[in-house]
Amino acid sequence: MNLAALVSSLRHPSYTGRAREPGFVVANVLVVSLLAVGVERLVPLAGTVLIAVSVGLLVLRGYAVPGTPAFVRWVMTLADAAHAPDPVPRDERELLQAGVLAHTDGEIRPTASFLAAWRARVRSAGSRQEDTRALATALDVDPGCVSLRWRADVLFAEVAGTPLGAWLSRAALVADTASIHELRRRYPQWDRCSPPLRGAMLDTLRLYLDVCPTCDGETVLDRAPSRVPGATGRTVAVTCADCDARLFESGFRTSVAVVGDDTSPSVVGR
């Protein structure tokens, strides 16, 4: 093989010219410099030869150390993964780990054991007049300090004047009350979670419910007009097809429901 053919075989246009990667050059210069110092101590002038050969390879190929492109991209992938947001929200991840949710047929759904226990609690929820006591029992607070009231189609709960939560339907309240009992039993960290995390977990459970807790009707997940006071446009919602109760609404998950001068968090917890 003549010299021209050898030089041509060493070229790698993917990493030279405008496609040259500065990171490759920096990494290779550092590696070659360290190697040259060590080689020079063992064999005089060998370090100089190594640097000369490496400079030639950097010009022809864009890198001198074999495997540089794969190594640099591997490091960049690790760095991107370290800074990338968690694809699974924390509330959903906690519910999966607790065995409340599970991947079934490629979808996330409440587990059969949770649904069975949840439905049993829903059926024993009692009448509308017992909602206050049921919520107080679930939250382990004095029933005499809890109040429920409707304002502008939003059901607000307070304990001694402090906001507990807000729901777009009684069905959503009943669903959360039953879920709190089961989460406390199945998820030991429940009482140590922050109110926003507990509220997010309850929201997520209502998102995946396929049955209305108050009428046993089938729920529908679709884009629908928002029912949050003051909100406009359509949103992702879960609504009962029979009684039209709104169980979940994406615009109501982490925002607050503002009615008049009242601002109450759309989460449940103390």
Secondary structure by P-SEA (a helix, b strand, c coil): ccaaaaaaaacccccccccccaaaaaaaaaaaaaaaaaaaaaccaaaaaaaaaaaaaaaaccccccaaaaaaaaaaaaaaaaaccccccaaaaaaaaacccccccccccccaaaaaaaaaaaaacccccaaaaaaaaaaccccccbbbbbcccbbbbbcccccccccccaaaaaaaaaaaaaaaacccccccccaaaaaaaaaaaaaacccccccccccccccccccccccccccccccccccccccccccccccccccccbbbbccccc
